[in-house]
């Protein structure tokens, strides 16, 4: 059986996830505040919803890879 080693989530994968999702909400909040202040409240709300959707998809993507047993066991 051939193992797809490049698809295995590692600690680096999880650190990347944490770094992305600790900085992204702050950047999105800055853009949303600016958009809402300029009267583009629909764009601000859509940006928040898109960010939430991306967070959930990224979480599920890593979880599915881990759930299929593709996590390295030491």
C-alpha positions, 0 to 999 in steps of 0.5 A: 500500500502506497502512503501519501506522506505529503498529505499528512498533517504535521505539527507545522500544519497546526502551527500554520493554522494557529498563526493564520487564524490568530492574525486573520481576524484582526486584519478582517476586523480592520477592513470591516471597520473601514468598510462599515465606516465608509458606508459599505456595511454589506461588504463588511458583513460579507467579509466577516461571513467569508472569513468564518466560512474559510475558518470552518473549511480549513478546520474541516480540511485538517480534521478530515486528513487527521480522521482518515489516519493520515496523522504521523504516529511516533 
